[in-house]
Amino acid sequence: MDSEVGPLRAVLLHRPGNELKRLTPRNNDQLLFDSIPWVDRAQAEHDAFAEVLRSRGVDVLLLADALRTALEDDRAHAAGVHAAVDDRRLGGDLADSLRSHLSGVDAAGLAEVLMAGMTFEELPSAEGASLVRMMNHPHDFAVDPLPNLLFTRDSSVWIADRVAVSSLNMPARRRETAVLDLIYAYHPQFRHAARAYGAHSAPIEGGDVMLLAPGVLAIGVGERTTAAGAESLARSVFADGIAHTVLAVPIEQSRATMHLDTVCTMVDADAVVMYPLARDLLTAFTLRPTGDGGVKVAGPAPFLVAAAEAMEIDRLRVIDTGLDPVTAEREQWDDGNNTLALAPGVVVGYERNVETNERLEAAGIEVLPIAGSELGSGRGGPRCMSCPVRRDPL
């Protein structure tokens, strides 16, 4: 896969499940949701999103199905049990008891625990006294749920023919990498896929990684991806020969701009939709290999200038979010910039971002609108909710 906009052929999605039913007013902030979604509606919206993709010839693989298939392998099952049980949280005896219990459940049961978590009330019956069990509320989590699995873009990203399993920065999301590791290591479709990055490296998230053109990556550096993560990924793709230029793009460390794809996404081979305030403020450091295993860094320079130069085009066309500062800010918050390209000039976007979608259409971009009143409660749009696995070359 060499771009953001080549015709999309296969994608990994996660249909919202019981993990979203774990959200309460008491824990939704900690689990990175701004509100408590209506799960049935979120599922219906996600089903409609998946159907739009299928109607355009995209093969949709659901993460839960992929995880259950992977866990049929005994080695994956053992690794899944290990990933679910945290000795530091449960203490030795309770952890051993839970490991013993999970070792005996089938693939579907273990997958559900890995995704939706487990409360102390749901733990197997006690065989002895446990201070940890007694001092936790029955509805506290012995195994945390993973409601952000919905945003499959963040936990892994494909670069050329390799997959980078992200090193997620927020505590609520870190165990997601174990789930993706299991899928990519043991699912028959991915078993032989080479890795471009490891989940135990410096923090980097897929929402910050953008394939601007063949061999050219932009990596946002902000709340979720660190400078060390951007440099580590750059060194990895240079060593593998799958990129020749990486642009490290500083972004504001805030909830509204948690990833680069919250302010900018590719909508055509030479065009982006971008939050207007970012147009003049975004800069980029340009990283290139030295030829002897090192990396040379230049800049910073204006992002649009550095991107056009790296892409070897005269300029990058920019389509602004909204027509005025208030609309632009509202539609940026509502993921107006977060589009998923199905082909050059064809994107999926939330229907509520009316003015942004009108500006895209006026610029010759076909917009396939989807509902997202509940899906967006975790602050993510169509790009966030999709991990492209295979695209045709540009």
Solvent accessible surface area in square Angstrom, and as a share of the most:
residue,aa,sasa,rsa
1,M,38,0.17
2,D,41,0.21
3,S,3,0.02
4,E,11,0.05
5,V,1,0.00
6,G,0,0.00
7,P,37,0.23
8,L,3,0.01
9,R,90,0.33
10,A,3,0.03
11,V,1,0.00
12,L,0,0.00
13,L,0,0.00
14,H,3,0.01
15,R,94,0.34
16,P,2,0.01
17,G,18,0.17
18,N,73,0.37
19,E,4,0.02
20,L,3,0.02
21,K,122,0.52
22,R,49,0.18
23,L,8,0.04
24,T,48,0.28
25,P,116,0.73
26,R,173,0.63
27,N,15,0.08
28,N,14,0.07
29,D,116,0.60
30,Q,137,0.61
31,L,9,0.04
32,L,23,0.11
33,F,2,0.01
34,D,61,0.31
35,S,56,0.36
36,I,76,0.39
37,P,8,0.05
38,W,140,0.49
39,V,14,0.08
40,D,90,0.47
41,R,102,0.37
42,A,0,0.00
43,Q,32,0.14
44,A,56,0.43
45,E,10,0.05
46,H,1,0.01
47,D,58,0.30
48,A,53,0.41
49,F,0,0.00
50,A,4,0.03
51,E,97,0.44
52,V,35,0.20
53,L,0,0.00
54,R,105,0.38
55,S,82,0.53
56,R,104,0.38
57,G,53,0.51
58,V,7,0.04
59,D,81,0.42
60,V,20,0.11
61,L,34,0.17
62,L,40,0.20
63,L,0,0.00
64,A,18,0.14
65,D,64,0.33
66,A,0,0.00
67,L,0,0.00
68,R,85,0.31
69,T,59,0.35
70,A,0,0.00
71,L,2,0.01
72,E,130,0.58
73,D,31,0.16
74,D,122,0.63
75,R,151,0.55
76,A,0,0.00
77,H,27,0.12
78,A,66,0.51
79,A,41,0.31
80,G,0,0.00
81,V,8,0.05
82,H,135,0.60
83,A,25,0.19
84,A,4,0.03
85,V,11,0.06
86,D,53,0.27
87,D,64,0.33
88,R,225,0.82
89,R,92,0.34
90,L,2,0.01
91,G,29,0.28
92,G,46,0.44
93,D,124,0.64
94,L,13,0.07
95,A,0,0.00
96,D,78,0.41
97,S,36,0.23
98,L,1,0.00
99,R,63,0.23
100,S,82,0.53
101,H,72,0.32
102,L,0,0.00
103,S,71,0.46
104,G,69,0.67
105,V,39,0.22
106,D,97,0.50
107,A,8,0.07
108,A,51,0.39
109,G,28,0.27
110,L,0,0.00
111,A,0,0.00
112,E,66,0.29
113,V,16,0.09
114,L,0,0.00
115,M,7,0.03
116,A,3,0.02
117,G,5,0.04
118,M,15,0.07
119,T,9,0.05
120,F,7,0.03
121,E,109,0.49
122,E,83,0.37
123,L,11,0.05
124,P,30,0.19
125,S,98,0.63
126,A,58,0.45
127,E,172,0.77
128,G,52,0.50
129,A,104,0.81
130,S,21,0.13
131,L,125,0.62
132,V,43,0.25
133,R,52,0.19
134,M,149,0.66
135,M,146,0.65
136,N,49,0.25
137,H,102,0.45
138,P,66,0.42
139,H,99,0.44
140,D,39,0.20
141,F,38,0.16
142,A,1,0.01
143,V,3,0.02
144,D,47,0.24
145,P,0,0.00
146,L,3,0.01
147,P,1,0.00
148,N,4,0.02
149,L,1,0.01
150,L,3,0.01
151,F,6,0.03
152,T,1,0.00
153,R,8,0.03
154,D,3,0.02
155,S,1,0.01
156,S,0,0.00
157,V,9,0.05
158,W,22,0.08
159,I,3,0.01
160,A,30,0.23
161,D,104,0.54
162,R,65,0.24
163,V,0,0.00
164,A,3,0.02
165,V,0,0.00
166,S,2,0.01
167,S,12,0.08
168,L,8,0.04
169,N,38,0.19
170,M,47,0.21
171,P,99,0.62
172,A,18,0.14
173,R,5,0.02
174,R,128,0.47
175,R,44,0.16
176,E,0,0.00
177,T,15,0.09
178,A,27,0.21
179,V,0,0.00
180,L,1,0.00
181,D,39,0.20
182,L,9,0.04
183,I,0,0.00
184,Y,3,0.01
185,A,39,0.30
186,Y,43,0.16
187,H,20,0.09
188,P,81,0.51
189,Q,89,0.40
190,F,4,0.02
191,R,108,0.39
192,H,173,0.77
193,A,28,0.22
194,A,41,0.32
195,R,85,0.31
196,A,2,0.02
197,Y,15,0.06
198,G,32,0.31
199,A,13,0.10
200,H,182,0.81
201,S,48,0.31
202,A,27,0.21
203,P,37,0.23
204,I,5,0.03
205,E,1,0.00
206,G,0,0.00
207,G,0,0.00
208,D,0,0.00
209,V,1,0.01
210,M,0,0.00
211,L,8,0.04
212,L,2,0.01
213,A,15,0.11
214,P,68,0.43
215,G,18,0.17
216,V,1,0.01
217,L,3,0.02
218,A,0,0.00
219,I,0,0.00
220,G,0,0.00
221,V,30,0.17
222,G,9,0.09
223,E,42,0.19
224,R,4,0.02
225,T,0,0.00
226,T,44,0.26
227,A,68,0.53
228,A,59,0.46
229,G,0,0.00
230,A,2,0.01
231,E,70,0.31
232,S,39,0.25
233,L,1,0.01
234,A,0,0.00
235,R,105,0.38
236,S,29,0.19
237,V,0,0.00
238,F,25,0.10
239,A,90,0.70
240,D,51,0.27
241,G,64,0.62
242,I,32,0.16
243,A,10,0.08
244,H,91,0.41
245,T,0,0.00
246,V,0,0.00
247,L,0,0.00
248,A,13,0.10
249,V,0,0.00
250,P,58,0.36
251,I,17,0.08
252,E,122,0.55
253,Q,136,0.61
254,S,30,0.19
255,R,62,0.23
256,A,34,0.26
257,T,12,0.07
258,M,9,0.04
259,H,1,0.00
260,L,0,0.00
261,D,0,0.00
262,T,6,0.03
263,V,6,0.03
264,C,0,0.00
265,T,1,0.01
266,M,4,0.02
267,V,0,0.00
268,D,27,0.14
269,A,42,0.33
270,D,51,0.26
271,A,0,0.00
272,V,0,0.00
273,V,0,0.00
274,M,1,0.00
275,Y,26,0.10
276,P,41,0.26
277,L,115,0.57
278,A,9,0.07
279,R,89,0.32
280,D,122,0.63
281,L,133,0.66
282,L,15,0.07
283,T,47,0.28
284,A,0,0.00
285,F,73,0.30
286,T,18,0.11
287,L,9,0.04
288,R,77,0.28
289,P,53,0.33
290,T,67,0.39
291,G,77,0.74
292,D,125,0.65
293,G,71,0.68
294,G,24,0.23
295,V,27,0.15
296,K,114,0.48
297,V,92,0.53
298,A,59,0.46
299,G,51,0.49
300,P,80,0.50
301,A,35,0.27
302,P,78,0.49
303,F,1,0.01
304,L,33,0.16
305,V,91,0.52
306,A,7,0.06
307,A,0,0.00
308,A,8,0.06
309,E,117,0.52
310,A,6,0.04
311,M,20,0.09
312,E,155,0.70
313,I,58,0.29
314,D,149,0.77
315,R,159,0.58
316,L,9,0.05
317,R,65,0.24
318,V,28,0.16
319,I,13,0.07
320,D,26,0.13
321,T,0,0.00
322,G,3,0.03
323,L,117,0.58
324,D,62,0.32
325,P,114,0.72
326,V,103,0.59
327,T,24,0.14
328,A,4,0.03
329,E,106,0.47
330,R,162,0.59
331,E,16,0.07
332,Q,8,0.04
333,W,95,0.33
334,D,36,0.19
335,D,7,0.03
336,G,4,0.03
337,N,0,0.00
338,N,0,0.00
339,T,4,0.02
340,L,1,0.01
341,A,3,0.03
342,L,10,0.05
343,A,25,0.20
344,P,59,0.37
345,G,10,0.09
346,V,24,0.14
347,V,0,0.00
348,V,0,0.00
349,G,3,0.03
350,Y,2,0.01
351,E,91,0.41
352,R,80,0.29
353,N,2,0.01
354,V,83,0.47
355,E,48,0.22
356,T,0,0.00
357,N,19,0.10
358,E,103,0.46
359,R,75,0.27
360,L,0,0.00
361,E,89,0.40
362,A,94,0.73
363,A,40,0.31
364,G,63,0.60
365,I,3,0.02
366,E,68,0.30
367,V,13,0.07
368,L,22,0.11
369,P,79,0.49
370,I,6,0.03
371,A,39,0.30
372,G,4,0.04
373,S,74,0.48
374,E,36,0.16
375,L,1,0.01
376,G,4,0.03
377,S,11,0.07
378,G,4,0.04
379,R,23,0.08
380,G,0,0.00
381,G,0,0.00
382,P,0,0.00
383,R,2,0.01
384,C,3,0.02
385,M,0,0.00
386,S,0,0.00
387,C,1,0.00
388,P,5,0.03
389,V,18,0.10
390,R,121,0.44
391,R,14,0.05
392,D,48,0.25
393,P,102,0.64
394,L,95,0.47
